[in-house]
Amino acid sequence: MKRKLCSIILTLAMTASLLAGCASEKTSVGTENNAQSSAGQVQQENGSEEAVAEVTTYPIDTDTTFTYWGVLNGNVSANFNSLGDTEIAKMWQENTGVTIEFQHPTAGQDKEQFNLIIADGNYPDFWHYTWSNSSTYPGGPEKAIADGVILDLTDLINNYCPNLKAYLEANPDVDKQVKTDSGKYYCFPSIKEIDEGCTCMGPMIRKDILDDLRLELPETIEEWHDVLTAFKENGVEIPLSWYYPDKGRTFGYAWGTPETFVVDDGKCVYGPSKAAYKDYLTTMKQWYQEGLLNPDMFSGGEDLTNTMLASGKIGATMAWTGGTLQTVTLLQRPENPDYELSACKWPVLNKGDKPMYGFRNTKFFDGGIAIGGTCKDPVLAAKVLDYGYSEDGYMMFNFGKEGISYTMEDGKPVYTDIIKNNEDGWPVGQAMAKYIMACYNGPFVQSGDYQLQYFNIDEARDAMYTWNDCGSDETTLPTISPTEEESVEYATIINEMNTYVEEMTSKFILGTEDIETGFDKYIETLNQLGLERATEIMNNALERFNNR
């Protein structure tokens, strides 16, 4: 990635220098607000002109201060009151030449404080939020641009951001995700470099117990039933307990009925509305009656998955790679060297079938940084944010400072013990958060090398590849954008449907509602709540996405 970025950027920079005369030993940026005034133009064969982005030399010679607003990531807030107190924030300012005033909402109150800022009308310059989600701003980023809340970045990126522009031109699949339906760029995106980095959650099992019982990793639902039954018969108190908020719907991937909309044969379908959802519910009810499931999962209480895994009560779960598989394993290994949690393939119904459904993020994840509509110098702001997509920015955001948080070994950046074996006893995520942003997100491409080093045990690294080996890239809904009217209507419908599905899923599995007599009524109620209209909205948005 590093060499690829460097080559792309160097080629673009040479083109800009020769054709537009934009490159210079030092770039001095004033208070130019017209994003189209000084960039060069290249004549195309069809007679049209394409902007050549002006190349910036960092650090920029300026005394400008920008405001930043964003939720403080938990790995940061564990040890710092502000992102500005971290070494990565200091490096970001030093390397770009600007001063950044960091502001953060009170934990758990980001939506309320976001709405207060909207009402006030004085927006931050760097607005770090999940802009791709239409629930963030009714009507999505297109409406936020139209209302002047954030800026249309299209001309700014084309004219002043050679690093991001080069990356998006080289990666059209990502480029398509970071635009509105009308083709407007609206944020400096957080991007995952490798496909495996998009899969960070899935089924996992106590392989040491499997080995003791001379059993293989389960692949089919039938094999899962046999393994869980063997666990139960051999003293495992709770054979299966998934991540509590999921309420078990994620195991429905085997039937193609996860808890959300999926893409089947190019069309959006609501997973819990499929006929196969009845088969999933019937199987889970059977497992519950046989004592294979954790009854507390349906209570809505505190998620105790990690605690019970660590205590040996749970034999298998559906949870996160870093937060569960790696964390629990590292906690238990000193006391039990044989302790082993291993990722399993996404379950299927028939032996030998390739899983077609599974948890997956898109490469463009968790939004990004938009430029506020009241920013006084958007050109300079864009140049600062473009730094993250340069070779130096890639290294800084992903690895920090050479000689302190990483060293180069055999041509690759390797984290030092200040990260891997922190002297203050901080978990690796917290140690990273002092020096880098790759452990959450920001305006840069998250390195695959970061991901492989963050997962510092083989089982965690293997999990990425195990869970990525499925067809979820075809069935996962991309980053689509309902219109303003659609967003408001869809939010009302989907909230009511999700609440109802969660309620009825628990009742069906626990046996308080009969599946055979109640499933048809369940589907009828979904239709009354607006299933057909929600599906229509999703398909309209998907069609617009495909036409971008």
N, C-alpha and C positions, 0 to 999 in steps of 0.2 A: 504493500500500500504506500509506504514511504517513497520508494523509488518511482512508483506510478504517479503519485501526486507531483513529485518533483519534475518529472518529465513533461507532464501535461502543462504545469504552470510555467516551466521554462519556455516551452514552445509558444504559449500564448503571450508571454512577456516579450519574446523576440518579435512576434508579429506586431504587437502593440507599438514597440519601439520603432520598427521599420516603417510601418504604415501610418501611424498616428503621431509619432513623435512624443508620446506621453511619458515614456520612462525617463527618469532622471536619477542623479546620484542621491538626492534627498527630495522627498515629496512634502511640500508645505501646503497644508489644507486650510482654507479660509472658512467663511461662513456661507459658502455657496449652497443655495437651497434648490436650485434647478438641476434635477438629476440628469438632464440631457444636454447641458450646455457645453461641456468640454471633452467628452469622450470622442475617440476617433470613430471613423466609419470605414467599412470594407465593402467595396462594390461586389455584388454577387452576379453570377452568370445571368440571372433573370432580370437584372437591372435594379433590384432592390438593394438596400444598404443594411448591413448588420453592424451593430455597435461592437467596438473592440474595447474591452474594459481597461480603464486606466490602472496602471500598476503603481502600487504604493510601497514606499520604503518605510520599514518600521525600525525604531519607534518614530511616530509622527511628531513633528515639531508643533506643539499646540499646548495651550494652558486651559483647554476646555474640560469641564466637569460634566459627566453624564450621570443621570439617576438610573438605578437598577431596582426593579421590584420583582420578587419571586419567592416562592415557598422555600424555606430553609430545609434542605434534605436532612433526614434523621441522622445520617452518618456525620453530618457537619454539626447539627445542633447538640449532639451528645457531648461535644467538647468546646464549641464556640457559640457565641451569641449572634454572630453575624458572619456571613460569607467573607466580608471584608477583612476579617481577622485571620483568615487562612493564608497559607503561603501561595496557593494557586491564584487567589484573587490579587495578591500583591504582584505576582509575576505577570498576570494578565495586564495590569495597569502599566507596569514597568516596560513590558515588551511592546505595547501598543502606543505608549506615550500619553495616554489620557488618564484623568482621575475619574474614578467611579464611586458614587455614593450609593452604598447598598442599603436597601430597605426590604423588610420582610414582614408579612402578616403574622399575627399571633397564631400559634399552632392550632389547627382545626377551625380557624376562622377566615381562611383565605377567600372563600366564595363571598362572604359578607363584606370583607374589606375590598375585594375586587369590585363589587357593586357600588360601594361608596366612592371609589375612585371614578367609576363611570359617571356617577351622578355629579361629582365635583367638576369633571371636565378638564382637570389638569393631570395629564397622563405621564407616567414615567417614560424616559427615553428608551431604556431597554426593558421590555416587558416579557418576563420569562414565565410562560404559562402554556397550558395545553390548548393552543389555538385551533388545532385540527378538529377538536371535539365541538360539535355544534351546540352542546349543552353549556359550553363555556360562555358563549355569546349567542343569543337567539338569532338564527340566520347564518351562523357560522362566520368564518373569516371574511367572506364576501360582503356580508352586511356590516361587519366591524369596519371594513375599509370604507364602505359607502357612508357610514356614520361619522367618519373621521376619527374613530377610536384608535386605529392602527393605520399605518401607511401601506399603500400598494408599493411593493419593493421591486417590481419588475424592471423599471428603468434603472433603479439604483444598482441592482445586481448586474444587469447587462453592461452598465457603463463604468461601475466602480469596484466591482467584486470579481476580479479575475480568478481567484482561487475557488470560490464556490461555483462560479459559472463553469469553470473547466471540469469540476467534479460532476456537475449535473449533466453537462454535455456528454461526458464519458459514461454516465449511468442513467440512461433514459427511464429505467424502471423507477428509480427514486425521484427523478425530475417530475414524473407524472403524479407522484404522491404529494409533492410539496406545493402544488398549485391549487387554485380554486377551479371550478368548472369552466370559468371564462378565461383561464390561463394566467391569472395573477399570482405572483409570489407574495406571500404574506408573512413569512418568518424565516429566520436563519435556523435551519432545522438541525435537530439531533438525529444522527444517522448511525446505524449499526453497519460495520464493515463486512461482516461475514454472516451467512445464513444461519449458522449454528448459534450465533449470538441472539437470534430471534426466539430461541426455544429455551426457556429458563424454568419451566414447570412441567411436572409430569408424574407418572406412577413410579414408586420406589418401594423396595422390599428389603427386609432383613436377610441378606444372602447368607450370613453365617448360620442362621437357623435353617435356611433351605439346605445348606451343605450338610448340616448335622442330620437332617431328615432324608438326605440323598435325593433331593428334588431339584428340578430344573427351573429356571426363571419362567414364569407363566407368560403365555402369549395370547391364548384364546380365553374367552369368558369361562368356558368349561374348565380349563386348566387353572384359572384363577380360583374357581370354586373349590377344586380339589386341593390346591395349596392352602387356601384359607381354612378349609375343613381340617387339614392335617395340623395346621398351627393350633387350632382350637383343641384338637384331641391331644396335643402334646404340651399343653400348659400355657399357651399364649392367651392372655386375658381378653385382648381385643384384636382379633386378626386384622381388621381393616378399619382405619379411621382417616377420612380425608380432611383436607383443609376446611374448617367449619363454615366460613361464609359461602362456600360452594354448594352446600347442602347435597352433595353427591351427584349433581348433574353432570360434572365433568367426566365421570365414568361412563356417561352416555355416549362418549365419542365412539365406542364400539358399535353402537347402533346408528351412528350419524346424527345423534340428537343432543348436541351440547346445549348450553344454557342460553345461546344467543342466535343471531342470524348467521347462517353459513351460505356458501355458494355451491349449489348443486346444478350441474349442467348449465352453468352460466347465469342462473337465476337465484335470487335471495329466497331463503326458506327459513322460517323460525323453527329452530331445533325441537323445542318442546311441543310443537304442534304436529309433528310427523306421526303417522300411524305407528311407527316403530318405537315411539316413546312409551307406548303401552307395554311393549315387550321388555323394555328397560325397567320400567316400574315393577313389573311382575317379578323379574329376576332379583331386583334389589329387595323387594318385600320378602322373597324366599330367603335371601341371605340374612335379612334382619331377623326373621323368625328362627333361623338356625343359630343365631347368636354370633354371626360373623361380622356384624357392623357395630360401631360405637353408637349407642342410643343418644349420647349427649350431643352428637353432631347436630341434631335437629332442635336443640333447645334454644339456640340463639345466644348462648352464653359465651364466655371467653374461650378463644381457641387455645387448647392445651396440647395440640399435636406434638410440638417439640418436647414438652415436658414428659409426656407419656412415652414418646419414642426413646428418650434418654433413660427413662426408668425401666424400660423393657416391657411395658404393658402392651404396646402396639407392634404388630408384625409387618404391616404395610400401610402406605398412605399415598396421597396425591398432594404434592406440595412443591416448594421452591428449591432450586439447586443450592444456592448459597445460603439462604435463610434457614433451610432445614437439613438437606442431605449433608452439606459440608459442615455446618455449624454443629449438628448433633454428633456427627462422626468424630470430629476433633475433640469434642467434650468427653466422649466415651472411650476413645482409644487409650488414654493413659491408664484407666482402670480395667479395660477389657480390650487387649490388643487384637482380639479376633473380631471385634465389632465391625460389621460391614453393612452399609446401606448401598444397594445397587439399583440403578435405574432400570426399569423394564420398558419394553416397547409399548406403544399405545395399543390397548387391547383390541382384538378383532373377534369376529364370531366364528370364522372358519380358519383352520390351520393353513398356513402358507399365504393367506391374504396379506396384501400390503395395507397398513393402516392409512386411511384417507383423511382422517380427522385427528386433530390434536391442538393443544394450546400453542399459539404462535403470535408474536408481535410482528408488525411490518418493520422494514428497515428504517423507515421514518417513524420514530417512536417518541412519545411523551412531549409532543409539540415542539417548541423551540422558542427563540427570542424574537418577538416582533418589535418594531420601532413605533413608539407612541405617536399618535397623530399630532401632538403639540410639540414634538421635538424641534428645536430651533436650528439644528445643523444635521439633517438626515444624511447628507453626503459623508460627513466625517463619521457619524454613527455607523453607517454601512461599512466604511473602510475598517473601522475597529472590529466589527463583528466578522468581517471577511478573514481576519487574521487566523481565526480558528481552523480554516480550511487550507491554510498554507502548510508547507512542510514543517516549519518551526512551530506553528500553532498546533498541528497534529501531535508533535512530540510533547509540547508543554501540557496540553489538556489531558493527554493520555498517560504521560510518564513523569511530568514535573520537571525538576532541575537535575541535569546530569551531574553525577558525583555526589548528590545528596539523596534523592529518591530513586535514582536509577543509574546504572552504568551500562556501557556498551560491551557486549560479550559475543564474539563471533558475528559481529555485524547486527546484532539484535539488542534492543533495550531490555534490561533485566532489573526488576525492582531490588533495591537494597534491603538490608535487615531493618532499616527504619520503617519499612512497610511490612515486610514478611514476618519479622520478629520484633515488634515494637517494644521498646524498653519500658514504656508506661503500661504495657499490657493491653493496649487498645486492640480490638478485633481488626482484622485486615481491612474491612470496609471503612472503619473510622480512621485508621492510619492513612489509608489512601486519600480520604476526603480532605486531609490537611494539605496535600500536595497536588492533587489532580481532581478533575471533574468526571473522569471516565466512569467512576463508580456510581454516578447517577446520570445526568444528561446536561447538554449545553450546546453551544453553536460550534460543533465540530463533528468529525467522523470518529466514532468509538472504535478503537483498534481491536482487531482480533487477538493480538498479542496480549493486550490488557486482559481480555476475557479469559484466556488460557492461564494467565498467571494469577488472576483473582481466584480462580478455582485451583487451589494449591494441593488438592489430592486427586489421585487418578480417577476415583469414582465420580467426582464432580465433573471433571473434564470429559469423561466418557459419556456422562448423561447428556451433554449438549448434542453429541453425535447420535446417540440412541433415540432421543426424542425428535431430532430433526429428520430422521429416516422415515418419513411418511409423506402423504400427499396434501398436508395442510397448507402448502403454498398455493394449491389450487382451490381449496375449499374455505380458506379464511377470507373474510370480507376485507377489502382494501380500505384505505382512508378515503371514504366518500363524504360528500357534503350536501345534505338536504338544504333546500332553500329556506329563507326565513319563515315563510308560512308553513312549510313542511316541518321544520324543526320544532316549532311550537306544538303543532298537532301531533307529531311523532312522539315528543317527550311525554305528553299526557298519556298517550296510548301505551307506550312501552313500559312506563312506570307502573301503570295499573296491571298490565299483563305480567310483568316480572314478579310483582307482589303476589298475584294470584297463583302463578306457576310455583313459586316457592312454597306457598301455603299448601297447595294441593299435592305437590311432590312429597312433602313430609307426611301428609295424611295418608296418601296411597301406600307409601313404604311402611309406615308404622301400623297400617291396617285399620285406622279409624275411619277411613273412607274405602269402600269396596271398589276395586279397579274395574271388575267386569261390568258392574252396573253404573259406575260413576264416570268412566272415561269419556263416553259420548257426551255427557252433560258438560264435562270439563272442556272438550273441544268447542261445544256450543257456546259456552261462556267466553272463551277466547275470541270467538267470532263476534259476540256481542260487544266485547271490549274494544274491538277495532282491528283484529288480526289482518283482515283483508286489506284495510287501508294502510296499516303499518308496512305490510309486505309490498304494496304498491309504491309507497314512498321510498323504501329501500331499493327497489328495482329501478325506479326513476333515477335515483342518485347514482346507482351503479352504472346505468346506461350512460349518464353524463360523464362519469369517471372514465369509462372505456372510450369515450369520444374525445377526451382531452388531447 
